[in-house]
Amino acid sequence: MMKLSLLISLVLLSAFLVRGQSETYRTGSFKSLNEALDAYAELSGKTILRSSAATGLPIVVQLPDDTNAAIRLIEEELRKQGIETIPDGELFVRVVPAAWTNSEAARFLPTLKPPARDGEMFPGGAMNWTAADLNFVLATYQQFESRTLLHPMTLAMAPVTLKTRQAMSKSELTYAITVLLAINGVAAIDNGEKFMQLVPISQQKEVEARAPRPGTNAPLFDPKKIPKSPGGPPSATVKRLNQIYTRLFHNQPPWTPRPVDQLVEIYADLTDQQAAPSKIHGQMPVRFDIKTPLTKEELLYAIETTLKLNGLAIARVDGNEIGAISLGEKLRLEKAKASGSNQR
């Protein structure tokens, strides 16, 4: 009985607070665009996915008592300032500059699958970001996606805001972040079951998503566990790879940049080759934070893709030695080799 009384009190308090907010919004005097969008979200009941490029001046209007009319009036005032509100399903609305409809992001978003409303539900307000930076957004995104994110070190995005209004499934939250990234200049592209590539939205058509399919009996290297052979104790090969894996992943804080030469050394060890330090690119830092169990082939692919996203590639530099070179240099070498073969 006591629990029921407490629950009723909380519901009444919540209703009072919401009514107080709505009455404040009804005045229609918004000192900033953020206040206007908060009012819009409150009245529409939708979560706003906003482009940081959508900026505007204070809005002062007399909002009518009718909720739908008040929503339309705010939309009209935003449109006068060059800001469009675009419905996105039942839960979301995109707030973007008017010119956005002809952007790469506008062409990318239709490729996304609608989110499923099933599984574990997260309550409204589960996401309450104010000026969240890219590292924070990606760390959260990786947890929801349960995949390893591969992206260039130079990937950048202006701080973003996300305040969820309703209860959402994991799929819906992931979708919301994917859209938020896209309208702020970052394309998140599926790459098999274990990876996702993130690139500037202008480069999304250049992405090659060719992650290898894991073998059913291949040993998995888990950043949280010691690698083991399927159905038995670790083999000599797995023990050696475990030493390599531990050197790369253990005792490293999340999102720690690693020098390119370190990735090349791991790649060389995994492929029984020798690594040659690169005087030009060797100490260049790259993001390489594995979060999912990978096979040897997947780990090699992750290294190759990370280097490629940073404008680099692994190539044979002398005999059995491999090292990091620029993609431009690799292309030049391939052309020279092809030219020499044609002359013969």
C-alpha positions as CSV (number, residue, x, y, z in Angstrom):
1,M,0.0,0.0,0.0
2,M,2.8,2.3,0.9
3,K,4.6,1.6,-2.4
4,L,1.4,2.3,-4.3
5,S,1.0,5.7,-2.5
6,L,4.6,6.6,-3.4
7,L,4.0,5.6,-7.0
8,I,0.9,7.8,-7.2
9,S,2.7,10.7,-5.6
10,L,5.5,10.4,-8.2
11,V,3.1,10.3,-11.1
12,L,1.3,13.4,-9.8
13,L,4.6,15.2,-9.3
14,S,5.7,14.3,-12.8
15,A,2.4,15.5,-14.2
16,F,2.7,18.8,-12.3
17,L,6.2,19.3,-13.6
18,V,5.2,18.6,-17.2
19,R,2.2,20.9,-16.9
20,G,4.5,23.6,-15.6
21,Q,6.8,23.1,-18.5
22,S,4.0,23.2,-21.0
23,E,2.6,26.4,-19.5
24,T,6.0,28.0,-19.8
25,Y,6.3,26.9,-23.4
26,R,2.8,28.4,-24.1
27,T,4.2,31.9,-23.6
28,G,6.1,31.4,-26.9
29,S,9.0,33.6,-25.7
30,F,12.2,31.5,-26.4
31,K,15.5,33.2,-25.6
32,S,17.4,30.7,-27.8
33,L,16.9,28.1,-30.5
34,N,17.6,25.4,-27.9
35,E,14.6,26.6,-25.9
36,A,12.4,26.7,-29.0
37,L,13.4,23.1,-29.9
38,D,12.8,22.0,-26.3
39,A,9.3,23.4,-26.5
40,Y,8.8,21.7,-29.9
41,A,9.9,18.4,-28.5
42,E,7.6,18.8,-25.5
43,L,4.6,19.6,-27.6
44,S,5.2,17.0,-30.3
45,G,6.4,14.3,-28.0
46,K,9.2,13.5,-30.4
47,T,12.9,13.1,-30.0
48,I,14.8,15.8,-32.0
49,L,17.8,14.7,-34.1
50,R,19.5,18.1,-34.8
51,S,22.2,19.1,-37.1
52,S,24.8,21.4,-35.4
53,A,24.6,23.5,-38.6
54,A,21.0,24.4,-37.8
55,T,21.4,27.7,-35.9
56,G,18.9,30.5,-35.3
57,L,17.9,33.6,-33.4
58,P,15.5,33.9,-30.4
59,I,11.9,33.2,-31.3
60,V,9.0,35.3,-29.8
61,V,5.5,34.3,-30.8
62,Q,2.1,33.9,-29.1
63,L,1.4,30.1,-29.1
64,P,-2.2,29.1,-29.4
65,D,-3.8,26.7,-26.9
66,D,-4.3,24.1,-29.5
67,T,-1.2,21.8,-29.4
68,N,-1.1,21.0,-33.2
69,A,-1.5,24.7,-34.1
70,A,1.3,25.5,-31.7
71,I,3.6,22.9,-33.3
72,R,2.8,24.3,-36.8
73,L,3.6,27.9,-35.6
74,I,7.0,26.9,-34.2
75,E,7.7,25.0,-37.5
76,E,6.8,28.1,-39.4
77,E,9.0,30.3,-37.3
78,L,11.9,27.9,-37.7
79,R,11.4,27.8,-41.5
80,K,11.7,31.6,-41.6
81,Q,15.2,31.2,-40.1
82,G,16.2,28.6,-42.7
83,I,15.6,25.5,-40.5
84,E,13.5,22.6,-41.6
85,T,11.7,20.0,-39.4
86,I,11.5,16.6,-41.1
87,P,9.5,13.8,-39.5
88,D,11.3,10.5,-39.2
89,G,8.9,7.8,-38.2
90,E,6.8,8.0,-35.1
91,L,9.6,8.8,-32.7
92,F,11.9,11.3,-34.3
93,V,12.1,14.6,-36.1
94,R,15.2,15.8,-37.9
95,V,16.0,19.5,-37.5
96,V,18.3,20.6,-40.3
97,P,19.2,23.6,-42.4
98,A,16.9,24.1,-45.4
99,A,19.8,23.3,-47.9
100,W,20.3,20.0,-46.2
101,T,17.9,18.2,-48.5
102,N,20.5,18.3,-51.3
103,S,23.3,17.0,-49.1
104,E,25.2,13.7,-49.0
105,A,23.6,13.0,-45.7
106,A,20.1,13.3,-47.3
107,R,21.2,10.7,-49.9
108,F,22.7,8.4,-47.3
109,L,19.9,8.2,-44.8
110,P,17.4,6.3,-47.1
111,T,19.9,3.4,-47.1
112,L,19.3,2.8,-43.4
113,K,16.8,0.2,-42.2
114,P,13.9,1.3,-40.0
115,P,14.6,0.4,-36.4
116,A,12.7,-2.5,-34.7
117,R,10.6,-1.8,-31.6
118,D,11.5,-5.0,-29.7
119,G,13.8,-6.4,-27.1
120,E,15.0,-4.4,-24.1
121,M,13.3,-1.0,-23.7
122,F,15.2,2.0,-22.4
123,P,13.0,4.7,-20.6
124,G,12.5,8.2,-21.9
125,G,15.4,10.4,-21.0
126,A,17.9,7.5,-21.2
127,M,19.9,9.8,-23.5
128,N,20.4,13.3,-22.2
129,W,23.4,14.7,-24.0
130,T,24.3,18.4,-24.1
131,A,27.3,19.2,-26.3
132,A,28.5,15.6,-26.4
133,D,31.8,15.3,-28.4
134,L,32.6,12.6,-31.0
135,N,34.6,10.3,-28.6
136,F,31.7,10.2,-26.1
137,V,29.1,9.6,-28.9
138,L,31.2,6.8,-30.5
139,A,31.9,5.1,-27.1
140,T,28.1,5.0,-26.5
141,Y,27.4,3.9,-30.0
142,Q,29.9,1.0,-29.8
143,Q,28.1,-0.3,-26.7
144,F,24.7,-0.3,-28.4
145,E,26.0,-1.7,-31.7
146,S,28.2,-4.4,-30.1
147,R,30.6,-4.0,-33.0
148,T,34.1,-2.7,-33.5
149,L,34.2,0.8,-35.0
150,L,36.9,1.4,-37.7
151,H,37.5,5.0,-38.6
152,P,40.2,7.6,-39.5
153,M,42.1,9.4,-36.7
154,T,41.0,12.7,-38.3
155,L,37.3,12.0,-38.1
156,A,35.7,15.0,-36.5
157,M,32.2,16.3,-35.6
158,A,30.8,19.3,-33.8
159,P,29.3,18.6,-30.3
160,V,25.8,17.3,-30.5
161,T,22.7,17.3,-28.3
162,L,20.3,14.3,-27.9
163,K,17.4,14.1,-25.4
164,T,15.2,11.1,-25.8
165,R,11.5,11.8,-25.1
166,Q,10.0,8.3,-25.2
167,A,10.9,4.7,-24.2
168,M,13.0,3.2,-27.0
169,S,14.4,-0.2,-27.9
170,K,18.1,-0.7,-28.4
171,S,17.5,-0.7,-32.2
172,E,15.7,2.6,-32.0
173,L,18.5,4.2,-29.9
174,T,21.1,2.9,-32.3
175,Y,19.1,4.3,-35.3
176,A,18.9,7.7,-33.5
177,I,22.6,7.9,-33.1
178,T,23.2,6.8,-36.7
179,V,21.0,9.5,-38.0
180,L,22.5,12.1,-35.6
181,L,26.0,11.2,-36.8
182,A,24.9,11.5,-40.5
183,I,23.2,14.9,-40.3
184,N,26.4,16.1,-38.5
185,G,28.7,14.9,-41.2
186,V,29.7,11.3,-40.2
187,A,28.5,8.2,-42.1
188,A,28.3,4.9,-40.1
189,I,28.3,2.0,-42.6
190,D,27.7,-1.6,-41.8
191,N,30.6,-3.9,-42.5
192,G,29.7,-7.5,-41.8
193,E,28.6,-8.8,-38.4
194,K,31.5,-7.4,-36.3
195,F,32.6,-4.1,-37.9
196,M,31.3,-0.7,-38.7
197,Q,33.2,1.9,-40.7
198,L,32.8,5.5,-39.9
199,V,33.9,8.2,-42.5
200,P,33.1,11.8,-43.3
201,I,29.7,11.8,-45.0
202,S,31.3,13.1,-48.3
203,Q,33.4,9.8,-48.5
204,Q,30.6,7.3,-47.8
205,K,30.4,6.1,-51.4
206,E,34.1,5.3,-51.3
207,V,33.8,2.8,-48.5
208,E,34.5,-0.9,-49.3
209,A,32.7,-3.0,-46.8
210,R,34.4,-6.4,-47.3
211,A,34.8,-7.9,-43.9
212,P,35.7,-11.6,-44.0
213,R,33.2,-14.2,-42.9
214,P,34.5,-16.0,-39.8
215,G,35.1,-19.7,-40.0
216,T,33.0,-21.9,-37.7
217,N,36.0,-23.5,-36.0
218,A,38.5,-20.6,-36.1
219,P,39.9,-19.6,-32.8
220,L,38.5,-16.3,-31.5
221,F,40.6,-13.5,-30.0
222,D,38.5,-11.8,-27.4
223,P,39.9,-8.5,-25.9
224,K,38.3,-9.6,-22.6
225,K,39.5,-13.2,-22.6
226,I,42.5,-15.4,-23.3
227,P,42.3,-16.9,-26.8
228,K,41.5,-20.7,-26.9
229,S,41.4,-23.3,-29.6
230,P,37.8,-24.7,-30.2
231,G,37.1,-27.7,-28.1
232,G,40.4,-28.0,-26.3
233,P,43.4,-26.3,-24.7
234,P,45.3,-23.6,-26.7
235,S,47.6,-24.9,-29.4
236,A,51.1,-23.6,-29.8
237,T,49.9,-21.3,-32.6
238,V,47.2,-19.9,-30.5
239,K,49.6,-19.4,-27.6
240,R,51.9,-17.4,-29.9
241,L,49.0,-15.3,-31.3
242,N,47.8,-14.8,-27.7
243,Q,51.1,-13.2,-26.8
244,I,50.7,-10.9,-29.9
245,Y,47.1,-10.1,-29.0
246,T,47.9,-9.3,-25.4
247,R,50.7,-7.0,-26.4
248,L,48.2,-5.0,-28.6
249,F,45.0,-5.0,-26.5
250,H,45.6,-5.5,-22.8
251,N,46.4,-2.8,-20.3
252,Q,45.4,0.0,-22.8
253,P,42.8,2.6,-21.9
254,P,39.9,2.8,-24.3
255,W,40.5,4.9,-27.4
256,T,44.2,5.0,-26.9
257,P,45.9,6.0,-30.2
258,R,48.5,3.5,-31.2
259,P,51.5,4.2,-33.5
260,V,51.2,2.8,-37.0
261,D,54.4,0.8,-36.6
262,Q,52.8,-1.2,-33.8
263,L,49.9,-2.3,-36.0
264,V,52.4,-3.3,-38.7
265,E,54.4,-5.4,-36.2
266,I,51.2,-7.2,-35.2
267,Y,50.3,-7.8,-38.8
268,A,53.8,-9.1,-39.5
269,D,53.7,-11.5,-36.5
270,L,50.3,-12.8,-37.6
271,T,51.5,-13.4,-41.2
272,D,55.0,-14.8,-40.3
273,Q,56.8,-11.8,-41.8
274,Q,59.2,-9.2,-40.6
275,A,58.1,-5.6,-39.9
276,A,60.2,-2.6,-41.1
277,P,59.8,0.6,-39.2
278,S,58.5,3.5,-41.3
279,K,60.5,6.7,-41.0
280,I,57.7,8.8,-42.4
281,H,54.5,7.1,-41.1
282,G,55.7,4.9,-38.2
283,Q,54.8,7.1,-35.3
284,M,51.6,8.4,-36.8
285,P,48.8,7.7,-34.2
286,V,45.7,5.8,-35.2
287,R,42.6,4.8,-33.3
288,F,42.3,1.0,-33.0
289,D,40.0,-0.2,-30.2
290,I,38.8,-3.8,-30.7
291,K,35.7,-4.6,-28.7
292,T,34.5,-7.8,-30.3
293,P,36.0,-11.3,-30.5
294,L,37.8,-11.7,-33.8
295,T,39.4,-14.5,-35.8
296,K,42.9,-14.1,-37.2
297,E,41.5,-13.1,-40.6
298,E,39.2,-10.5,-39.1
299,L,42.0,-9.0,-37.0
300,L,44.2,-8.7,-40.2
301,Y,41.2,-7.1,-42.0
302,A,40.7,-4.7,-39.1
303,I,44.4,-3.6,-39.3
304,E,44.3,-3.2,-43.1
305,T,41.1,-1.2,-43.0
306,T,42.2,1.0,-40.2
307,L,45.4,1.9,-42.1
308,K,43.4,2.4,-45.3
309,L,41.0,4.8,-43.6
310,N,44.1,6.8,-42.5
311,G,45.5,6.9,-46.0
312,L,48.0,4.1,-45.5
313,A,48.6,0.5,-46.6
314,I,50.9,-2.4,-45.8
315,A,53.4,-3.2,-48.5
316,R,56.5,-5.3,-49.0
317,V,59.5,-2.9,-48.7
318,D,62.5,-5.2,-48.8
319,G,62.7,-9.0,-49.2
320,N,60.4,-10.5,-46.5
321,E,59.9,-7.1,-44.7
322,I,56.7,-5.2,-44.7
323,G,56.0,-1.6,-43.7
324,A,53.5,1.2,-43.9
325,I,53.4,3.4,-47.0
326,S,50.9,5.9,-48.2
327,L,48.1,4.8,-50.5
328,G,49.5,7.1,-53.2
329,E,52.9,5.4,-53.0
330,K,51.3,1.9,-53.1
331,L,49.4,2.9,-56.2
332,R,52.6,4.2,-57.8
333,L,54.4,1.0,-57.0
334,E,51.5,-1.1,-58.4
335,K,51.5,0.9,-61.7
336,A,55.3,0.6,-62.0
337,K,55.1,-3.2,-61.4
338,A,52.3,-3.5,-64.0
339,S,54.3,-1.4,-66.5
340,G,57.3,-3.6,-66.0
341,S,55.3,-6.8,-66.6
342,N,53.8,-5.4,-69.8
343,Q,57.2,-4.5,-71.1
344,R,58.4,-8.0,-70.6
